[in-house]
């Protein structure tokens, strides 16, 4: 594959960062803590000594030890850091990747190209050039700013990134009060990529993680899988290179899970769309054009080949690995699969003659037949995510029921608990799409679908988020236990059989997962003396009620700065860039707010901030109440989660206000300066927390949202804006 074959989209001009004298210095700053210094010198085309001198001139510490895990477990962070700085050639050089490896990541790893904005900025080659006298003066200004806010010795981690993977705190294993037949969660340490191909490097399911899950009553793990990487498609075997190694790693992980009474479930989004060259070899698989990806959907009605391959592959896989817990599948939306996966089946001359519910049911039935032929007790979990006849349909229960009536009776139906809930937040009425903690499920639509599934003989699962959601994914868990408890109680009343406890986010082995077997009051009583427990409960009730005010909408979740918080840079003038899905918020206020006008958005964010402030005041006053080190640690842990969440919401408020004032064209400079100073404060506090806790800012499918130098860069960015604000 050639570099020129990698996607570039509209290929816009890259951002012209002005808060650093040169782009090569900004590259050095962003990568100093995450990329080997020899590699930085190689990219810049200079000597290692020149790189070290340049770092010293910027005030960066020279005794940094770069963790190799950035390349195995944090490469998504590296890509985002450099997306606006390096062209593809230098980016591949940075990662030591081939074009094929980059193409795979952009295609398969959690919609990466979409998260990056669906375009590659046009970045000139970055090269080291000696500084001019003026640039040296500007560099000294950066050193002065950095020195004023961060002592040089503190520009490095006290707890190294990814350390949590090796130091999950232990929990005593006790008999759990189980209200549901089974539950499963995404591994906190697993990414969305080729999980089994690189398991020996990434360790996607560490043993000490399993110990903690088991102690919390979790009895299943799910991870991403691609069937063609495990079993070849006849006539296109070259796409399955490395399958033997993947199978060995899969077996190892299944055995490891079994030691702790846990099952491994594979997430399948099949049959997966393939590169254009694939269809030259397999013309019978070719459906309608998928122009967005320069490929085609898989047609499951032109011939039986794709469905027969699904069936035989799963029969083989479960014969090879009989202890697998099962699979859960998404058959509409997410990735392009069959011709109705994006509701376009009527455009296909073959699929247009088949009801779309039959297309979806056929895919599920083929997988079920294959799996149960080899493993009758394995669970086939069909996820009704985005099942819809037409894009834009608000009422989808009837379509879901039509699919259910065609499914085998030994299938579990998995539904987003709160999907379709009618909400009215800040006067904006909408049907809830996606998953939420602030809006407690289940919805009437989901309850209706579950009743139909049970009458049809199927068991039911609820897809929930207990620890966090895209409402705030930068913390391991959002401290709103009373919302989570309310949801679990509702699901128990609905007689749900199983729980899918998280998507890729929310897999932290602690936090609100403890609510699976205890109430918030019981948890507080088990951790704190009675007086302290009462204060903690009081604060947690306030946090829970305040979080109901979240301005829920997918635009707010995916495009606003809530997940990146203080890391997102301010812009002196409009950047011209559109926000991307959990990727780059930029300064795209319109997309941040979705259906809310900016005043409504600000009102709701400030309602959360107000509630958080009240709860934080209670916790602050309670700092004198711990009676031992364990209680002090538990209180500090809770306070940290509260504070990080507060900083992200406060930063979102500051960024929204600043950008609105900037775009009005009137003189709001004094108020803008106050907001910028608040952003500096937010970044500095978060910096110190991140320095000491490797969990903060991490999410499995995005890796780290920010690093120490990203937060320090935000301070430099803010000082530049202050200096040049008119």
Secondary structure, DSSP 8 states (H G I E B T S, - for coil): --GGGS--TT--B-----SSS-HHHHHHHHHTTTS-HHHHHHHHTS-HHHHHHHHHHTT--S-----THHHHH-HHHHHHHHTTT--HHHHHHHHT--HHHHHHHHHHSSSHHHHTTSS--B----------HHHHHHHHHHHHHHHHHS-GGGSS-SS-TTGGGT-------------SSEEEEE-TT--SS-TTTTHHHH-TT-HHHHHHHHHHT--EEEEE--HHHHS--TT-GGGGTTHHHHHHHHHHHHHHHHTTT-EEEEEE--S----HHHHHH-GGGEEEEEGGGTEEEE-SSS-SHHHHHHHHHHHHHHHHSTT--EEEEE-SSSS--BTTTTT-GGGSTTGGGS-HHHHHHHHHHHHHHHHHHH-TTSEEEEE-TT--SSTT-S--HHHHHHHHTTS-TTEEEEEETTTT-EEEETTEEEE--S--SSS-S--HHHHHHHHHHHHTT-EEEEE--SS-BTTB-SSS--S-HHHHHHHHHHHHHTT--EEE--SSS---SSGGGGGGSS-HHHHHHHHS-HHHHHHHHHHHHHHHHHHTT----HHHHHHSTTTTGGGS---SS-------TTS--TT-HHHHHTTS-HHHHHHHHHHHHHHHHHHHHHHHHGGG---SHHHHHHHHHHHHHHHHHHHHHHHHHHHHHHHHHHHH-S--HHHHHHHHHHHHHHHHHHHHHHHH-TTTTEETTTEES--HHHHHHHHHHHHHHHHH--
